Amino acid sequence: MPRVHDRGGWPDAGPINKAEHDLSMWEKRTDALLMLLARPTKRVLRVDELRRAIESLAPDAYEKLSYYERWITAIEILLIEKGILTRTEIDQKAEEINIHQS
Amino acid sequence: MSAKFKPGDKVRVRVGSPPGHLRTPHYIQGKTGSVAAVHGTFRNPESLAYGGDGLPKQFLYLVCFEQTQVWEQYPASRQDRLLIDIYEHWLEPA
């Protein structure tokens, strides 16, 4: 039984929506964040690690999250794992941003 | 270090689902194809995925399969091919 990310040969869920769609600012920032973290001069993390972290998501979370939601979730997992940020620091910052925006 | 296989060699993909990260999709495991090209050596992603150095480097091959061999009831031509990159430690002689 293949794991949730190993999709080749699974029954499909209908035709793929091939329409172009705009990326939101947070999605672009997530992409930029990964590029900065993975750049060879620093190499805080590797894309292989990002893949592994995405693949470690629980199957229901994997199915529910969008493409960049998987990325940012995996980036959080790796930054915590490497001791660069703590869960508390990330949650506090998110809370501050929520307060400023509301 | 020299490559174990050369273009034209028949190879079978090993079957396995070791815990951790791997680049050998489930659908191609156990299938037999032929080496189309030797890409060279690359750090092993199964180690890189956990912060390892990926050494020793592994040979990576472009392997060619007949689609009718990969998928049951494949509807189209027997000439259709699947080309996929597979690391050497996932291949055995066939």
N, CA and C atoms of all chains as a GROMACS GRO file, in nm:
protein
  588
    1MET      N    1   0.085  -0.120   0.000
    1MET     CA    2   0.000   0.000   0.000
    1MET      C    3   0.088   0.125   0.000
    2PRO      N    4   0.089   0.202  -0.108
    2PRO     CA    5   0.173   0.321  -0.112
    2PRO      C    6   0.127   0.428  -0.013
    3ARG      N    7   0.222   0.511   0.030
    3ARG     CA    8   0.187   0.620   0.121
    3ARG      C    9   0.113   0.730   0.044
    4VAL      N   10   0.057   0.824   0.121
    4VAL     CA   11  -0.041   0.919   0.064
    4VAL      C   12   0.015   1.005  -0.050
    5HIS      N   13   0.146   1.035  -0.044
    5HIS     CA   14   0.203   1.122  -0.146
    5HIS      C   15   0.240   1.045  -0.274
    6ASP      N   16   0.242   0.912  -0.265
    6ASP     CA   17   0.292   0.828  -0.375
    6ASP      C   18   0.174   0.795  -0.466
    7ARG      N   19   0.138   0.890  -0.555
    7ARG     CA   20   0.006   0.890  -0.618
    7ARG      C   21  -0.006   0.810  -0.746
    8GLY      N   22   0.107   0.777  -0.809
    8GLY     CA   23   0.100   0.713  -0.940
    8GLY      C   24   0.012   0.590  -0.940
    9GLY      N   25  -0.088   0.586  -1.028
    9GLY     CA   26  -0.174   0.469  -1.038
    9GLY      C   27  -0.296   0.472  -0.949
   10TRP      N   28  -0.309   0.576  -0.866
   10TRP     CA   29  -0.430   0.586  -0.782
   10TRP      C   30  -0.549   0.623  -0.871
   11PRO      N   31  -0.668   0.580  -0.829
   11PRO     CA   32  -0.786   0.628  -0.901
   11PRO      C   33  -0.789   0.781  -0.896
   12ASP      N   34  -0.821   0.844  -1.007
   12ASP     CA   35  -0.818   0.990  -1.006
   12ASP      C   36  -0.950   1.047  -0.956
   13ALA      N   37  -0.946   1.177  -0.932
   13ALA     CA   38  -1.064   1.244  -0.877
   13ALA      C   39  -1.124   1.334  -0.984
   14GLY      N   40  -1.127   1.287  -1.107
   14GLY     CA   41  -1.180   1.367  -1.216
   14GLY      C   42  -1.070   1.443  -1.286
   15PRO      N   43  -1.106   1.520  -1.388
   15PRO     CA   44  -1.004   1.591  -1.466
   15PRO      C   45  -0.932   1.697  -1.383
   16ILE      N   46  -0.805   1.718  -1.418
   16ILE     CA   47  -0.726   1.821  -1.349
   16ILE      C   48  -0.770   1.958  -1.399
   17ASN      N   49  -0.786   2.051  -1.305
   17ASN     CA   50  -0.818   2.189  -1.341
   17ASN      C   51  -0.689   2.256  -1.390
   18LYS      N   52  -0.682   2.279  -1.519
   18LYS     CA   53  -0.559   2.334  -1.577
   18LYS      C   54  -0.565   2.487  -1.594
   19ALA      N   55  -0.672   2.548  -1.544
   19ALA     CA   56  -0.685   2.693  -1.558
   19ALA      C   57  -0.574   2.764  -1.479
   20GLU      N   58  -0.520   2.871  -1.537
   20GLU     CA   59  -0.422   2.952  -1.465
   20GLU      C   60  -0.489   3.019  -1.346
   21HIS      N   61  -0.419   3.028  -1.236
   21HIS     CA   62  -0.475   3.103  -1.124
   21HIS      C   63  -0.364   3.183  -1.057
   22ASP      N   64  -0.402   3.300  -1.007
   22ASP     CA   65  -0.303   3.388  -0.944
   22ASP      C   66  -0.261   3.331  -0.810
   23LEU      N   67  -0.135   3.352  -0.778
   23LEU     CA   68  -0.087   3.314  -0.645
   23LEU      C   69  -0.111   3.430  -0.550
   24SER      N   70  -0.147   3.398  -0.429
   24SER     CA   71  -0.165   3.504  -0.330
   24SER      C   72  -0.027   3.543  -0.275
   25MET      N   73  -0.024   3.658  -0.207
   25MET     CA   74   0.104   3.710  -0.157
   25MET      C   75   0.171   3.611  -0.062
   26TRP      N   76   0.092   3.546   0.025
   26TRP     CA   77   0.155   3.454   0.121
   26TRP      C   78   0.215   3.333   0.050
   27GLU      N   79   0.154   3.294  -0.063
   27GLU     CA   80   0.211   3.181  -0.139
   27GLU      C   81   0.344   3.221  -0.202
   28LYS      N   82   0.349   3.342  -0.257
   28LYS     CA   83   0.475   3.390  -0.315
   28LYS      C   84   0.583   3.402  -0.208
   29ARG      N   85   0.541   3.449  -0.090
   29ARG     CA   86   0.638   3.464   0.020
   29ARG      C   87   0.689   3.328   0.068
   30THR      N   88   0.599   3.229   0.067
   30THR     CA   89   0.640   3.094   0.107
   30THR      C   90   0.744   3.041   0.010
   31ASP      N   91   0.722   3.065  -0.119
   31ASP     CA   92   0.818   3.022  -0.221
   31ASP      C   93   0.952   3.093  -0.198
   32ALA      N   94   0.946   3.224  -0.176
   32ALA     CA   95   1.069   3.302  -0.155
   32ALA      C   96   1.142   3.253  -0.030
   33LEU      N   97   1.067   3.224   0.075
   33LEU     CA   98   1.126   3.178   0.201
   33LEU      C   99   1.204   3.049   0.180
   34LEU      N  100   1.144   2.957   0.106
   34LEU     CA  101   1.215   2.830   0.082
   34LEU      C  102   1.341   2.854   0.000
   35MET      N  103   1.333   2.939  -0.102
   35MET     CA  104   1.451   2.966  -0.185
   35MET      C  105   1.564   3.022  -0.099
   36LEU      N  106   1.530   3.112  -0.005
   36LEU     CA  107   1.633   3.170   0.083
   36LEU      C  108   1.690   3.065   0.177
   37LEU      N  109   1.603   2.981   0.233
   37LEU     CA  110   1.650   2.880   0.329
   37LEU      C  111   1.736   2.773   0.262
   38ALA      N  112   1.707   2.745   0.133
   38ALA     CA  113   1.773   2.634   0.064
   38ALA      C  114   1.892   2.680  -0.020
   39ARG      N  115   1.917   2.812  -0.029
   39ARG     CA  116   2.024   2.858  -0.117
   39ARG      C  117   2.158   2.799  -0.072
   40PRO      N  118   2.243   2.759  -0.170
   40PRO     CA  119   2.365   2.686  -0.137
   40PRO      C  120   2.459   2.758  -0.041
   41THR      N  121   2.459   2.892  -0.042
   41THR     CA  122   2.552   2.964   0.045
   41THR      C  123   2.516   2.947   0.193
   42LYS      N  124   2.390   2.930   0.223
   42LYS     CA  125   2.347   2.910   0.362
   42LYS      C  126   2.305   2.766   0.387
   43ARG      N  127   2.218   2.717   0.302
   43ARG     CA  128   2.162   2.583   0.308
   43ARG      C  129   2.115   2.546   0.448
   44VAL      N  130   2.020   2.626   0.497
   44VAL     CA  131   1.957   2.595   0.625
   44VAL      C  132   1.882   2.463   0.612
   45LEU      N  133   1.822   2.443   0.495
   45LEU     CA  134   1.758   2.313   0.469
   45LEU      C  135   1.768   2.280   0.321
   46ARG      N  136   1.742   2.155   0.291
   46ARG     CA  137   1.746   2.108   0.152
   46ARG      C  138   1.605   2.072   0.108
   47VAL      N  139   1.581   2.079  -0.023
   47VAL     CA  140   1.448   2.044  -0.074
   47VAL      C  141   1.416   1.897  -0.045
   48ASP      N  142   1.520   1.814  -0.034
   48ASP     CA  143   1.497   1.673   0.001
   48ASP      C  144   1.433   1.665   0.140
   49GLU      N  145   1.478   1.752   0.231
   49GLU     CA  146   1.419   1.755   0.365
   49GLU      C  147   1.276   1.807   0.360
   50LEU      N  148   1.252   1.906   0.274
   50LEU     CA  149   1.115   1.958   0.259
   50LEU      C  150   1.022   1.846   0.212
   51ARG      N  151   1.068   1.768   0.113
   51ARG     CA  152   0.987   1.656   0.064
   51ARG      C  153   0.957   1.559   0.179
   52ARG      N  154   1.062   1.524   0.252
   52ARG     CA  155   1.044   1.428   0.362
   52ARG      C  156   0.945   1.480   0.466
   53ALA      N  157   0.954   1.611   0.496
   53ALA     CA  158   0.863   1.668   0.596
   53ALA      C  159   0.720   1.668   0.543
   54ILE      N  160   0.701   1.698   0.416
   54ILE     CA  161   0.567   1.693   0.357
   54ILE      C  162   0.513   1.550   0.363
   55GLU      N  163   0.601   1.455   0.331
   55GLU     CA  164   0.558   1.314   0.330
   55GLU      C  165   0.527   1.263   0.471
   56SER      N  166   0.575   1.334   0.573
   56SER     CA  167   0.551   1.291   0.712
   56SER      C  168   0.416   1.339   0.764
   57LEU      N  169   0.348   1.424   0.686
   57LEU     CA  170   0.216   1.472   0.730
   57LEU      C  171   0.119   1.355   0.739
   58ALA      N  172   0.028   1.363   0.834
   58ALA     CA  173  -0.076   1.260   0.844
   58ALA      C  174  -0.158   1.262   0.715
   59PRO      N  175  -0.203   1.145   0.668
   59PRO     CA  176  -0.274   1.140   0.540
   59PRO      C  177  -0.390   1.238   0.529
   60ASP      N  178  -0.467   1.257   0.636
   60ASP     CA  179  -0.581   1.349   0.625
   60ASP      C  180  -0.532   1.494   0.612
   61ALA      N  181  -0.424   1.528   0.683
   61ALA     CA  182  -0.368   1.663   0.670
   61ALA      C  183  -0.313   1.683   0.529
   62TYR      N  184  -0.244   1.583   0.478
   62TYR     CA  185  -0.187   1.591   0.343
   62TYR      C  186  -0.297   1.619   0.240
   63GLU      N  187  -0.409   1.548   0.253
   63GLU     CA  188  -0.518   1.564   0.157
   63GLU      C  189  -0.585   1.700   0.168
   64LYS      N  190  -0.590   1.753   0.291
   64LYS     CA  191  -0.665   1.875   0.317
   64LYS      C  192  -0.587   2.001   0.277
   65LEU      N  193  -0.455   1.997   0.294
   65LEU     CA  194  -0.375   2.117   0.272
   65LEU      C  195  -0.353   2.143   0.123
   66SER      N  196  -0.344   2.271   0.088
   66SER     CA  197  -0.312   2.308  -0.050
   66SER      C  198  -0.160   2.295  -0.070
   67TYR      N  199  -0.118   2.314  -0.193
   67TYR     CA  200   0.023   2.298  -0.229
   67TYR      C  201   0.115   2.380  -0.138
   68TYR      N  202   0.092   2.510  -0.130
   68TYR     CA  203   0.182   2.595  -0.049
   68TYR      C  204   0.154   2.581   0.100
   69GLU      N  205   0.034   2.540   0.136
   69GLU     CA  206   0.010   2.508   0.279
   69GLU      C  207   0.097   2.390   0.322
   70ARG      N  208   0.117   2.293   0.233
   70ARG     CA  209   0.210   2.182   0.264
   70ARG      C  210   0.352   2.234   0.279
   71TRP      N  211   0.391   2.325   0.189
   71TRP     CA  212   0.526   2.381   0.197
   71TRP      C  213   0.549   2.451   0.331
   72ILE      N  214   0.458   2.542   0.368
   72ILE     CA  215   0.483   2.623   0.487
   72ILE      C  216   0.475   2.536   0.613
   73THR      N  217   0.387   2.435   0.609
   73THR     CA  218   0.380   2.343   0.723
   73THR      C  219   0.511   2.266   0.736
   74ALA      N  220   0.566   2.221   0.624
   74ALA     CA  221   0.692   2.146   0.625
   74ALA      C  222   0.808   2.236   0.668
   75ILE      N  223   0.808   2.362   0.622
   75ILE     CA  224   0.914   2.456   0.663
   75ILE      C  225   0.910   2.474   0.815
   76GLU      N  226   0.791   2.489   0.871
   76GLU     CA  227   0.778   2.501   1.018
   76GLU      C  228   0.834   2.377   1.088
   77ILE      N  229   0.796   2.260   1.039
   77ILE     CA  230   0.844   2.134   1.100
   77ILE      C  231   0.997   2.132   1.102
   78LEU      N  232   1.059   2.172   0.989
   78LEU     CA  233   1.205   2.163   0.978
   78LEU      C  234   1.275   2.268   1.063
   79LEU      N  235   1.219   2.391   1.068
   79LEU     CA  236   1.284   2.497   1.147
   79LEU      C  237   1.277   2.463   1.296
   80ILE      N  238   1.167   2.400   1.338
   80ILE     CA  239   1.156   2.356   1.478
   80ILE      C  240   1.252   2.240   1.504
   81GLU      N  241   1.253   2.143   1.412
   81GLU     CA  242   1.341   2.026   1.425
   81GLU      C  243   1.488   2.068   1.436
   82LYS      N  244   1.527   2.172   1.363
   82LYS     CA  245   1.666   2.217   1.361
   82LYS      C  246   1.696   2.314   1.475
   83GLY      N  247   1.595   2.347   1.556
   83GLY     CA  248   1.618   2.433   1.671
   83GLY      C  249   1.633   2.580   1.635
   84ILE      N  250   1.588   2.619   1.515
   84ILE     CA  251   1.601   2.758   1.472
   84ILE      C  252   1.486   2.842   1.528
   85LEU      N  253   1.367   2.786   1.527
   85LEU     CA  254   1.250   2.850   1.589
   85LEU      C  255   1.182   2.748   1.679
   86THR      N  256   1.103   2.798   1.772
   86THR     CA  257   1.021   2.707   1.853
   86THR      C  258   0.875   2.722   1.810
   87ARG      N  259   0.796   2.619   1.843
   87ARG     CA  260   0.653   2.625   1.815
   87ARG      C  261   0.592   2.750   1.878
   88THR      N  262   0.634   2.777   2.001
   88THR     CA  263   0.581   2.893   2.075
   88THR      C  264   0.612   3.023   2.001
   89GLU      N  265   0.736   3.038   1.955
   89GLU     CA  266   0.774   3.160   1.883
   89GLU      C  267   0.690   3.179   1.757
   90ILE      N  268   0.671   3.070   1.684
   90ILE     CA  269   0.592   3.078   1.559
   90ILE      C  270   0.447   3.117   1.592
   91ASP      N  271   0.390   3.053   1.693
   91ASP     CA  272   0.250   3.081   1.730
   91ASP      C  273   0.233   3.223   1.782
   92GLN      N  274   0.332   3.269   1.862
   92GLN     CA  275   0.324   3.406   1.915
   92GLN      C  276   0.328   3.508   1.801
   93LYS      N  277   0.418   3.486   1.705
   93LYS     CA  278   0.431   3.579   1.592
   93LYS      C  279   0.301   3.580   1.510
   94ALA      N  280   0.246   3.462   1.488
   94ALA     CA  281   0.120   3.454   1.412
   94ALA      C  282   0.010   3.530   1.485
   95GLU      N  283   0.009   3.517   1.618
   95GLU     CA  284  -0.090   3.586   1.700
   95GLU      C  285  -0.075   3.739   1.687
   96GLU      N  286   0.052   3.786   1.693
   96GLU     CA  287   0.079   3.931   1.678
   96GLU      C  288   0.027   3.981   1.544
   97ILE      N  289   0.052   3.905   1.439
   97ILE     CA  290   0.009   3.946   1.305
   97ILE      C  291  -0.143   3.950   1.299
   98ASN      N  292  -0.208   3.852   1.358
   98ASN     CA  293  -0.354   3.849   1.361
   98ASN      C  294  -0.411   3.972   1.430
   99ILE      N  295  -0.347   4.012   1.540
   99ILE     CA  296  -0.395   4.129   1.614
   99ILE      C  297  -0.380   4.255   1.530
  100HIS      N  298  -0.263   4.270   1.462
  100HIS     CA  299  -0.240   4.389   1.380
  100HIS      C  300  -0.338   4.398   1.264
  101GLN      N  301  -0.378   4.282   1.214
  101GLN     CA  302  -0.463   4.281   1.094
  101GLN      C  303  -0.610   4.292   1.128
  102SER      N  304  -0.645   4.269   1.254
  102SER     CA  305  -0.788   4.272   1.287
  102SER      C  306  -0.829   4.408   1.341
  103MET      N  307   3.499   0.460  -0.883
  103MET     CA  308   3.364   0.400  -0.878
  103MET      C  309   3.309   0.391  -1.020
  104SER      N  310   3.259   0.273  -1.055
  104SER     CA  311   3.204   0.259  -1.190
  104SER      C  312   3.058   0.216  -1.182
  105ALA      N  313   2.986   0.248  -1.287
  105ALA     CA  314   2.843   0.217  -1.292
  105ALA      C  315   2.823   0.067  -1.306
  106LYS      N  316   2.725   0.014  -1.234
  106LYS     CA  317   2.697  -0.129  -1.237
  106LYS      C  318   2.627  -0.167  -1.368
  107PHE      N  319   2.552  -0.073  -1.425
  107PHE     CA  320   2.475  -0.102  -1.546
  107PHE      C  321   2.515  -0.006  -1.657
  108LYS      N  322   2.493  -0.050  -1.780
  108LYS     CA  323   2.522   0.035  -1.897
  108LYS      C  324   2.396   0.042  -1.984
  109PRO      N  325   2.386   0.140  -2.074
  109PRO     CA  326   2.268   0.151  -2.158
  109PRO      C  327   2.238   0.019  -2.230
  110GLY      N  328   2.112  -0.019  -2.230
  110GLY     CA  329   2.069  -0.144  -2.294
  110GLY      C  330   2.052  -0.259  -2.195
  111ASP      N  331   2.116  -0.249  -2.078
  111ASP     CA  332   2.103  -0.356  -1.978
  111ASP      C  333   1.959  -0.367  -1.929
  112LYS      N  334   1.912  -0.493  -1.914
  112LYS     CA  335   1.780  -0.517  -1.855
  112LYS      C  336   1.792  -0.509  -1.703
  113VAL      N  337   1.700  -0.437  -1.643
  113VAL     CA  338   1.704  -0.420  -1.497
  113VAL      C  339   1.564  -0.437  -1.439
  114ARG      N  340   1.560  -0.484  -1.315
  114ARG     CA  341   1.433  -0.493  -1.243
  114ARG      C  342   1.441  -0.399  -1.123
  115VAL      N  343   1.332  -0.330  -1.096
  115VAL     CA  344   1.328  -0.238  -0.983
  115VAL      C  345   1.296  -0.317  -0.857
  116ARG      N  346   1.374  -0.297  -0.754
  116ARG     CA  347   1.350  -0.366  -0.627
  116ARG      C  348   1.214  -0.326  -0.569
  117VAL      N  349   1.162  -0.413  -0.487
  117VAL     CA  350   1.034  -0.387  -0.420
  117VAL      C  351   1.063  -0.360  -0.274
  118GLY      N  352   1.008  -0.251  -0.223
  118GLY     CA  353   1.029  -0.223  -0.081
  118GLY      C  354   0.968  -0.091  -0.043
  119SER      N  355   0.933  -0.078   0.083
  119SER     CA  356   0.885   0.051   0.132
  119SER      C  357   0.951   0.077   0.266
  120PRO      N  358   1.085   0.096   0.263
  120PRO     CA  359   1.154   0.124   0.388
  120PRO      C  360   1.100   0.253   0.448
  121PRO      N  361   1.099   0.263   0.581
  121PRO     CA  362   1.054   0.389   0.641
  121PRO      C  363   1.146   0.501   0.594
  122GLY      N  364   1.090   0.618   0.575
  122GLY     CA  365   1.173   0.729   0.533
  122GLY      C  366   1.139   0.774   0.393
  123HIS      N  367   1.232   0.854   0.338
  123HIS     CA  368   1.208   0.919   0.210
  123HIS      C  369   1.272   0.838   0.098
  124LEU      N  370   1.198   0.812  -0.009
  124LEU     CA  371   1.257   0.745  -0.124
  124LEU      C  372   1.202   0.802  -0.253
  125ARG      N  373   1.278   0.782  -0.361
  125ARG     CA  374   1.242   0.842  -0.491
  125ARG      C  375   1.199   0.736  -0.591
  126THR      N  376   1.163   0.620  -0.541
  126THR     CA  377   1.125   0.510  -0.629
  126THR      C  378   0.976   0.484  -0.609
  127PRO      N  379   0.891   0.540  -0.698
  127PRO     CA  380   0.748   0.529  -0.672
  127PRO      C  381   0.700   0.385  -0.669
  128HIS      N  382   0.593   0.364  -0.595
  128HIS     CA  383   0.536   0.232  -0.575
  128HIS      C  384   0.501   0.164  -0.707
  129TYR      N  385   0.447   0.241  -0.802
  129TYR     CA  386   0.395   0.180  -0.924
  129TYR      C  387   0.503   0.118  -1.012
  130ILE      N  388   0.629   0.160  -0.992
  130ILE     CA  389   0.735   0.107  -1.079
  130ILE      C  390   0.811  -0.008  -1.012
  131GLN      N  391   0.787  -0.030  -0.885
  131GLN     CA  392   0.860  -0.135  -0.813
  131GLN      C  393   0.820  -0.273  -0.867
  132GLY      N  394   0.921  -0.357  -0.885
  132GLY     CA  395   0.899  -0.492  -0.937
  132GLY      C  396   0.891  -0.500  -1.089
  133LYS      N  397   0.894  -0.385  -1.156
  133LYS     CA  398   0.883  -0.385  -1.302
  133LYS      C  399   1.021  -0.400  -1.366
  134THR      N  400   1.021  -0.455  -1.487
  134THR     CA  401   1.146  -0.477  -1.560
  134THR      C  402   1.153  -0.382  -1.679
  135GLY      N  403   1.268  -0.315  -1.693
  135GLY     CA  404   1.289  -0.223  -1.803
  135GLY      C  405   1.432  -0.232  -1.851
  136SER      N  406   1.473  -0.131  -1.926
  136SER     CA  407   1.612  -0.131  -1.973
  136SER      C  408   1.674   0.007  -1.951
  137VAL      N  409   1.804   0.006  -1.925
  137VAL     CA  410   1.875   0.132  -1.899
  137VAL      C  411   1.883   0.211  -2.029
  138ALA      N  412   1.834   0.335  -2.025
  138ALA     CA  413   1.839   0.422  -2.143
  138ALA      C  414   1.962   0.513  -2.138
  139ALA      N  415   2.003   0.552  -2.018
  139ALA     CA  416   2.119   0.641  -2.003
  139ALA      C  417   2.170   0.635  -1.860
  140VAL      N  418   2.297   0.665  -1.845
  140VAL     CA  419   2.356   0.679  -1.712
  140VAL      C  420   2.373   0.829  -1.688
  141HIS      N  421   2.301   0.881  -1.589
  141HIS     CA  422   2.306   1.026  -1.565
  141HIS      C  423   2.435   1.070  -1.496
  142GLY      N  424   2.501   0.977  -1.424
  142GLY     CA  425   2.617   1.015  -1.344
  142GLY      C  426   2.588   0.985  -1.198
  143THR      N  427   2.667   1.044  -1.108
  143THR     CA  428   2.648   1.016  -0.966
  143THR      C  429   2.593   1.139  -0.893
  144PHE      N  430   2.510   1.113  -0.795
  144PHE     CA  431   2.446   1.220  -0.718
  144PHE      C  432   2.438   1.178  -0.572
  145ARG      N  433   2.435   1.279  -0.485
  145ARG     CA  434   2.416   1.251  -0.343
  145ARG      C  435   2.283   1.179  -0.324
  146ASN      N  436   2.280   1.088  -0.230
  146ASN     CA  437   2.163   1.004  -0.209
  146ASN      C  438   2.052   1.080  -0.134
  147PRO      N  439   1.939   1.104  -0.202
  147PRO     CA  440   1.832   1.183  -0.139
  147PRO      C  441   1.773   1.116  -0.014
  148GLU      N  442   1.788   0.984  -0.003
  148GLU     CA  443   1.734   0.914   0.114
  148GLU      C  444   1.809   0.957   0.241
  149SER      N  445   1.935   0.998   0.224
  149SER     CA  446   2.014   1.052   0.335
  149SER      C  447   1.997   1.203   0.347
  150LEU      N  448   1.999   1.274   0.234
  150LEU     CA  449   1.984   1.420   0.236
  150LEU      C  450   1.853   1.461   0.303
  151ALA      N  451   1.750   1.378   0.287
  151ALA     CA  452   1.619   1.412   0.341
  151ALA      C  453   1.618   1.420   0.492
  152TYR      N  454   1.720   1.361   0.556
  152TYR     CA  455   1.727   1.363   0.703
  152TYR      C  456   1.847   1.445   0.751
  153GLY      N  457   1.897   1.534   0.666
  153GLY     CA  458   2.008   1.620   0.706
  153GLY      C  459   2.143   1.553   0.690
  154GLY      N  460   2.148   1.433   0.631
  154GLY     CA  461   2.274   1.365   0.608
  154GLY      C  462   2.350   1.426   0.491
  155ASP      N  463   2.473   1.375   0.468
  155ASP     CA  464   2.555   1.433   0.360
  155ASP      C  465   2.528   1.366   0.225
  156GLY      N  466   2.448   1.259   0.224
  156GLY     CA  467   2.413   1.196   0.097
  156GLY      C  468   2.525   1.114   0.035
  157LEU      N  469   2.632   1.093   0.112
  157LEU     CA  470   2.747   1.019   0.058
  157LEU      C  471   2.744   0.875   0.109
  158PRO      N  472   2.798   0.778   0.035
  158PRO     CA  473   2.859   0.795  -0.097
  158PRO      C  474   2.755   0.827  -0.203
  159LYS      N  475   2.802   0.900  -0.305
  159LYS     CA  476   2.711   0.932  -0.416
  159LYS      C  477   2.666   0.802  -0.483
  160GLN      N  478   2.547   0.808  -0.539
  160GLN     CA  479   2.489   0.691  -0.606
  160GLN      C  480   2.475   0.719  -0.756
  161PHE      N  481   2.496   0.615  -0.836
  161PHE     CA  482   2.466   0.630  -0.979
  161PHE      C  483   2.316   0.643  -0.997
  162LEU      N  484   2.279   0.734  -1.087
  162LEU     CA  485   2.139   0.754  -1.121
  162LEU      C  486   2.123   0.720  -1.270
  163TYR      N  487   2.019   0.641  -1.299
  163TYR     CA  488   1.996   0.595  -1.436
  163TYR      C  489   1.863   0.645  -1.488
  164LEU      N  490   1.859   0.667  -1.619
  164LEU     CA  491   1.731   0.684  -1.688
  164LEU      C  492   1.690   0.545  -1.734
  165VAL      N  493   1.575   0.497  -1.685
  165VAL     CA  494   1.532   0.361  -1.717
  165VAL      C  495   1.403   0.367  -1.798
  166CYS      N  496   1.396   0.284  -1.899
  166CYS     CA  497   1.285   0.284  -1.994
  166CYS      C  498   1.198   0.159  -1.975
  167PHE      N  499   1.068   0.179  -1.966
  167PHE     CA  500   0.972   0.069  -1.949
  167PHE      C  501   0.866   0.077  -2.058
  168GLU      N  502   0.817  -0.038  -2.100
  168GLU     CA  503   0.700  -0.038  -2.188
  168GLU      C  504   0.578  -0.010  -2.102
  169GLN      N  505   0.496   0.086  -2.144
  169GLN     CA  506   0.377   0.121  -2.064
  169GLN      C  507   0.286   0.000  -2.043
  170THR      N  508   0.282  -0.089  -2.142
  170THR     CA  509   0.195  -0.207  -2.127
  170THR      C  510   0.248  -0.300  -2.018
  171GLN      N  511   0.377  -0.288  -1.985
  171GLN     CA  512   0.434  -0.368  -1.876
  171GLN      C  513   0.408  -0.303  -1.740
  172VAL      N  514   0.394  -0.169  -1.741
  172VAL     CA  515   0.381  -0.096  -1.615
  172VAL      C  516   0.236  -0.100  -1.565
  173TRP      N  517   0.142  -0.083  -1.657
  173TRP     CA  518   0.001  -0.072  -1.618
  173TRP      C  519  -0.079  -0.187  -1.675
  174GLU      N  520  -0.156  -0.250  -1.590
  174GLU     CA  521  -0.248  -0.353  -1.639
  174GLU      C  522  -0.352  -0.287  -1.729
  175GLN      N  523  -0.390  -0.356  -1.832
  175GLN     CA  524  -0.493  -0.309  -1.923
  175GLN      C  525  -0.459  -0.173  -1.983
  176TYR      N  526  -0.330  -0.148  -2.003
  176TYR     CA  527  -0.291  -0.022  -2.069
  176TYR      C  528  -0.350  -0.021  -2.208
  177PRO      N  529  -0.427   0.081  -2.244
  177PRO     CA  530  -0.507   0.074  -2.365
  177PRO      C  531  -0.434   0.104  -2.495
  178ALA      N  532  -0.323   0.174  -2.489
  178ALA     CA  533  -0.266   0.227  -2.613
  178ALA      C  534  -0.154   0.137  -2.668
  179SER      N  535  -0.078   0.194  -2.753
  179SER     CA  536   0.023   0.122  -2.830
  179SER      C  537   0.131   0.060  -2.741
  180ARG      N  538   0.178  -0.056  -2.783
  180ARG     CA  539   0.292  -0.120  -2.715
  180ARG      C  540   0.419  -0.038  -2.731
  181GLN      N  541   0.416   0.059  -2.823
  181GLN     CA  542   0.536   0.141  -2.842
  181GLN      C  543   0.547   0.251  -2.736
  182ASP      N  544   0.441   0.275  -2.660
  182ASP     CA  545   0.447   0.380  -2.558
  182ASP      C  546   0.546   0.341  -2.450
  183ARG      N  547   0.624   0.439  -2.408
  183ARG     CA  548   0.731   0.413  -2.312
  183ARG      C  549   0.716   0.505  -2.190
  184LEU      N  550   0.764   0.455  -2.077
  184LEU     CA  551   0.779   0.538  -1.958
  184LEU      C  552   0.928   0.552  -1.931
  185LEU      N  553   0.976   0.675  -1.915
  185LEU     CA  554   1.116   0.699  -1.882
  185LEU      C  555   1.121   0.759  -1.742
  186ILE      N  556   1.201   0.700  -1.656
  186ILE     CA  557   1.202   0.743  -1.516
  186ILE      C  558   1.344   0.729  -1.460
  187ASP      N  559   1.380   0.823  -1.373
  187ASP     CA  560   1.512   0.820  -1.308
  187ASP      C  561   1.507   0.729  -1.186
  188ILE      N  562   1.602   0.634  -1.180
  188ILE     CA  563   1.608   0.540  -1.068
  188ILE      C  564   1.754   0.530  -1.019
  189TYR      N  565   1.770   0.536  -0.887
  189TYR     CA  566   1.904   0.522  -0.829
  189TYR      C  567   1.949   0.375  -0.832
  190GLU      N  568   2.081   0.358  -0.840
  190GLU     CA  569   2.139   0.224  -0.861
  190GLU      C  570   2.099   0.123  -0.755
  191HIS      N  571   2.090   0.167  -0.628
  191HIS     CA  572   2.062   0.068  -0.523
  191HIS      C  573   1.918   0.017  -0.528
  192TRP      N  574   1.836   0.074  -0.617
  192TRP     CA  575   1.700   0.025  -0.637
  192TRP      C  576   1.689  -0.069  -0.757
  193LEU      N  577   1.802  -0.095  -0.823
  193LEU     CA  578   1.799  -0.178  -0.945
  193LEU      C  579   1.876  -0.307  -0.924
  194GLU      N  580   1.827  -0.414  -0.989
  194GLU     CA  581   1.900  -0.540  -0.993
  194GLU      C  582   1.898  -0.591  -1.136
  195PRO      N  583   1.996  -0.677  -1.173
  195PRO     CA  584   1.998  -0.728  -1.310
  195PRO      C  585   1.873  -0.811  -1.338
  196ALA      N  586   1.824  -0.805  -1.460
  196ALA     CA  587   1.705  -0.884  -1.496
  196ALA      C  588   1.736  -0.970  -1.618
   0.00000   0.00000   0.00000
